[in-house]
Amino acid sequence: MLEKEQNFYQMRMQELLQEIDGISDKLNKNLNINDLIKYKQLVQSFLKEATASAYLVKEQRSFSRRGARSVLISIETISREVEEVLHGFMTRRKEPMEVLATLDKIR
């Protein structure tokens, strides 16, 4: 069962990367808002799925001696391989990512 899930996950990630590459090529030829929005959505989906499998977020709530609430959030790396893929993805796609970051700042 675990192997099936892992194969499905890998296929899904490959599909997302292929779609991102296709949209990226379109954007390099002709920059239009519809492709830019689709590119942003695909990148968000890819990063969301990849980080979900690479990291585990734990949240602990506690009270201090004075009764104040405190929240401790820790992030653990589950898979170094996925983390390396994420890093490679981010460094490989700097230019469109800079465009998206600028657009987000404008909003």
Short mmCIF file of the C-alpha atoms (twelve columns), coordinates in Angstrom:
data_MODEL
# 
_entry.id   MODEL 
# 
loop_
_atom_site.group_PDB 
_atom_site.id 
_atom_site.type_symbol 
_atom_site.label_atom_id 
_atom_site.label_alt_id 
_atom_site.label_comp_id 
_atom_site.label_asym_id 
_atom_site.label_seq_id 
_atom_site.Cartn_x 
_atom_site.Cartn_y 
_atom_site.Cartn_z 
_atom_site.pdbx_PDB_model_num 
ATOM 1   C CA . MET A 1   0.000  0.000  0.000   1 
ATOM 2   C CA . LEU A 2   2.777  2.403  0.910   1 
ATOM 3   C CA . GLU A 3   4.566  1.689  -2.368  1 
ATOM 4   C CA . LYS A 4   1.397  2.475  -4.353  1 
ATOM 5   C CA . GLU A 5   1.004  5.792  -2.561  1 
ATOM 6   C CA . GLN A 6   4.632  6.651  -3.160  1 
ATOM 7   C CA . ASN A 7   4.346  5.822  -6.878  1 
ATOM 8   C CA . PHE A 8   1.185  7.920  -7.160  1 
ATOM 9   C CA . TYR A 9   2.905  10.788 -5.383  1 
ATOM 10  C CA . GLN A 10  5.928  10.617 -7.693  1 
ATOM 11  C CA . MET A 11  3.719  10.532 -10.786 1 
ATOM 12  C CA . ARG A 12  1.734  13.519 -9.529  1 
ATOM 13  C CA . MET A 13  4.907  15.499 -8.871  1 
ATOM 14  C CA . GLN A 14  6.233  14.655 -12.348 1 
ATOM 15  C CA . GLU A 15  2.957  15.800 -13.930 1 
ATOM 16  C CA . LEU A 16  3.095  19.074 -12.029 1 
ATOM 17  C CA . LEU A 17  6.704  19.662 -13.057 1 
ATOM 18  C CA . GLN A 18  5.880  18.978 -16.709 1 
ATOM 19  C CA . GLU A 19  2.951  21.403 -16.570 1 
ATOM 20  C CA . ILE A 20  5.146  24.018 -14.889 1 
ATOM 21  C CA . ASP A 21  7.823  23.589 -17.554 1 
ATOM 22  C CA . GLY A 22  5.219  23.961 -20.319 1 
ATOM 23  C CA . ILE A 23  3.771  27.140 -18.833 1 
ATOM 24  C CA . SER A 24  7.273  28.458 -18.148 1 
ATOM 25  C CA . ASP A 25  8.171  28.032 -21.828 1 
ATOM 26  C CA . LYS A 26  4.997  29.894 -22.810 1 
ATOM 27  C CA . LEU A 27  5.851  32.703 -20.400 1 
ATOM 28  C CA . ASN A 28  9.367  32.991 -21.795 1 
ATOM 29  C CA . LYS A 29  7.933  33.434 -25.298 1 
ATOM 30  C CA . ASN A 30  4.975  35.641 -24.431 1 
ATOM 31  C CA . LEU A 31  4.212  37.016 -20.974 1 
ATOM 32  C CA . ASN A 32  0.448  37.156 -20.397 1 
ATOM 33  C CA . ILE A 33  -1.588 37.333 -17.222 1 
ATOM 34  C CA . ASN A 34  -3.573 34.098 -17.710 1 
ATOM 35  C CA . ASP A 35  -0.452 31.979 -18.092 1 
ATOM 36  C CA . LEU A 36  1.171  33.808 -15.197 1 
ATOM 37  C CA . ILE A 37  -1.778 33.030 -12.926 1 
ATOM 38  C CA . LYS A 38  -1.769 29.378 -14.012 1 
ATOM 39  C CA . TYR A 39  1.990  29.236 -13.429 1 
ATOM 40  C CA . LYS A 40  1.554  30.634 -9.939  1 
ATOM 41  C CA . GLN A 41  -1.170 28.111 -9.108  1 
ATOM 42  C CA . LEU A 42  0.909  25.195 -10.391 1 
ATOM 43  C CA . VAL A 43  3.962  26.310 -8.424  1 
ATOM 44  C CA . GLN A 44  1.855  26.668 -5.278  1 
ATOM 45  C CA . SER A 45  0.420  23.174 -5.780  1 
ATOM 46  C CA . PHE A 46  3.860  21.711 -6.357  1 
ATOM 47  C CA . LEU A 47  5.382  23.401 -3.325  1 
ATOM 48  C CA . LYS A 48  2.434  22.491 -1.120  1 
ATOM 49  C CA . GLU A 49  2.602  18.803 -2.030  1 
ATOM 50  C CA . ALA A 50  6.384  18.660 -1.862  1 
ATOM 51  C CA . THR A 51  6.637  20.375 1.508   1 
ATOM 52  C CA . ALA A 52  3.867  18.182 2.903   1 
ATOM 53  C CA . SER A 53  5.991  15.134 2.185   1 
ATOM 54  C CA . ALA A 54  9.333  16.695 3.119   1 
ATOM 55  C CA . TYR A 55  8.502  18.325 6.433   1 
ATOM 56  C CA . LEU A 56  6.473  17.582 9.530   1 
ATOM 57  C CA . VAL A 57  5.093  20.565 11.424  1 
ATOM 58  C CA . LYS A 58  4.412  20.057 15.114  1 
ATOM 59  C CA . GLU A 59  2.626  22.541 17.312  1 
ATOM 60  C CA . GLN A 60  2.738  22.495 21.109  1 
ATOM 61  C CA . ARG A 61  0.683  24.784 23.291  1 
ATOM 62  C CA . SER A 62  1.588  25.447 26.884  1 
ATOM 63  C CA . PHE A 63  1.230  27.957 29.676  1 
ATOM 64  C CA . SER A 64  4.040  29.860 31.354  1 
ATOM 65  C CA . ARG A 65  4.339  30.207 35.122  1 
ATOM 66  C CA . ARG A 66  2.398  33.447 34.931  1 
ATOM 67  C CA . GLY A 67  -0.412 31.835 32.983  1 
ATOM 68  C CA . ALA A 68  0.444  33.291 29.593  1 
ATOM 69  C CA . ARG A 69  -0.087 31.047 26.618  1 
ATOM 70  C CA . SER A 70  2.821  30.081 24.453  1 
ATOM 71  C CA . VAL A 71  2.947  28.169 21.203  1 
ATOM 72  C CA . LEU A 72  5.994  26.257 20.057  1 
ATOM 73  C CA . ILE A 73  6.059  25.280 16.406  1 
ATOM 74  C CA . SER A 74  8.774  22.920 15.254  1 
ATOM 75  C CA . ILE A 75  9.520  21.808 11.729  1 
ATOM 76  C CA . GLU A 76  11.218 18.473 11.205  1 
ATOM 77  C CA . THR A 77  12.707 17.288 7.957   1 
ATOM 78  C CA . ILE A 78  11.205 13.960 6.943   1 
ATOM 79  C CA . SER A 79  12.903 13.479 3.603   1 
ATOM 80  C CA . ARG A 80  16.236 15.064 2.680   1 
ATOM 81  C CA . GLU A 81  15.745 13.970 -0.939  1 
ATOM 82  C CA . VAL A 82  12.499 15.903 -1.295  1 
ATOM 83  C CA . GLU A 83  14.099 18.869 0.435   1 
ATOM 84  C CA . GLU A 84  16.911 18.820 -2.140  1 
ATOM 85  C CA . VAL A 85  14.360 18.641 -4.975  1 
ATOM 86  C CA . LEU A 86  12.574 21.679 -3.522  1 
ATOM 87  C CA . HIS A 87  15.829 23.593 -3.291  1 
ATOM 88  C CA . GLY A 88  16.719 22.702 -6.880  1 
ATOM 89  C CA . PHE A 89  13.263 23.711 -8.045  1 
ATOM 90  C CA . MET A 90  13.523 27.110 -6.412  1 
ATOM 91  C CA . THR A 91  17.013 27.857 -7.764  1 
ATOM 92  C CA . ARG A 92  16.176 26.656 -11.275 1 
ATOM 93  C CA . ARG A 93  13.131 28.893 -11.605 1 
ATOM 94  C CA . LYS A 94  14.373 32.210 -10.310 1 
ATOM 95  C CA . GLU A 95  13.195 34.495 -13.090 1 
ATOM 96  C CA . PRO A 96  9.463  33.604 -13.142 1 
ATOM 97  C CA . MET A 97  9.527  33.438 -9.347  1 
ATOM 98  C CA . GLU A 98  10.869 36.997 -9.225  1 
ATOM 99  C CA . VAL A 99  8.031  38.125 -11.504 1 
ATOM 100 C CA . LEU A 100 5.485  36.435 -9.241  1 
ATOM 101 C CA . ALA A 101 7.044  37.932 -6.116  1 
ATOM 102 C CA . THR A 102 6.865  41.386 -7.652  1 
ATOM 103 C CA . LEU A 103 3.222  40.876 -8.594  1 
ATOM 104 C CA . ASP A 104 2.414  39.736 -5.058  1 
ATOM 105 C CA . LYS A 105 4.049  42.881 -3.659  1 
ATOM 106 C CA . ILE A 106 1.980  45.041 -6.001  1 
ATOM 107 C CA . ARG A 107 -1.255 43.421 -4.817  1 
# 
